Amino acid sequence: MNTTAGRTVGFSKRPRHLALSNSRAIWAAAIVPCEMRVHIIAGEWGWLAYWKEPSPSAAFLSDLKKRLDTLFNPDAFPNVAALRQKWAEVEKEQAGFVNSLTNDALGKMLPFREAQLRLAHLMQHLANHSTYHRSQVSLLMRQLGAEPVATDFHVFLVEGRREAAP
């Protein structure tokens, strides 16, 4: 990755790809259960909240778990529109966070279980875990005779070039 004035350049495409891929997968068909959609959105929000905390402590993590359980109870979303609204809020907050990252910030060590892990590695974990959920959605769609949506990174890059073309 290159840096310009301490900011990471070239890193921003992957989070945009993840956001687009996750959106495509969880909104692709009505067959995706509400609970699965809520779980995916809650995970994205929970990790983001953790990453943004200057000094995550055991008390912070306990409070975060309670907030997750309250904010992302499936009953808190009376309809798909309410869930989409929450997803849009989380995506916007994620984009702002990613756009503010520097190489130094990506190297920040965060406590995770009994270890210390770099923010960049925890972000990679979320990307990998998101792939896991997208594959669950694709499998569910195939089992029900539907065609899964394309979420590959190369598709994202090609579509982005088409949108940028005059």
NORKAUR-V986138 format. One record per pair of residues at least 4 apart in sequence whose C-alpha atoms are under 7 Angstrom apart, sorted by the first residue. I is the first residue (numbers start at 0). J is the second residue. If there is no record, write none. Layout:
# NORKAUR-V986138
i:j
I:J
I:J
This chain:
# NORKAUR-V986138
i:j
0:7
0:8
0:9
1:7
1:8
1:9
2:6
2:7
2:8
3:7
3:8
5:101
5:102
6:100
6:101
6:102
7:100
7:101
7:102
11:15
11:97
11:98
12:16
13:17
14:18
15:19
16:20
16:152
16:155
17:21
17:126
18:22
18:90
19:23
20:24
20:150
21:25
21:133
22:26
23:27
23:148
24:133
24:136
24:148
25:31
25:36
27:148
31:35
31:136
32:36
33:37
33:73
34:38
34:73
35:39
36:40
37:41
37:71
37:73
38:42
39:43
40:44
40:86
41:45
41:67
41:71
42:46
43:47
44:48
44:89
45:49
45:67
46:50
47:51
47:93
48:52
49:55
55:59
55:60
56:60
57:61
58:62
59:63
60:64
61:65
62:66
63:67
64:68
65:69
66:70
67:71
68:72
71:75
76:81
76:82
77:81
78:82
79:83
80:84
81:85
82:86
83:87
84:88
85:89
86:90
87:91
88:92
89:93
90:94
91:95
92:96
93:97
94:98
95:99
96:100
100:104
100:105
101:105
102:106
103:107
105:117
105:118
105:119
106:117
106:118
106:119
107:117
107:118
108:115
108:116
108:117
108:118
109:115
109:116
109:117
109:118
110:114
110:115
110:116
111:115
111:116
116:120
116:121
117:121
118:122
119:123
120:124
121:125
122:126
123:127
124:128
125:129
126:130
127:131
128:132
129:133
130:134
131:135
132:136
133:137
134:138
135:139
136:140
137:141
137:147
138:142
139:143
140:144
140:145
140:146
140:147
141:145
141:146
141:147
150:154
151:155
152:156
153:157
154:158
155:159
156:160
157:161
158:162
159:163
160:164
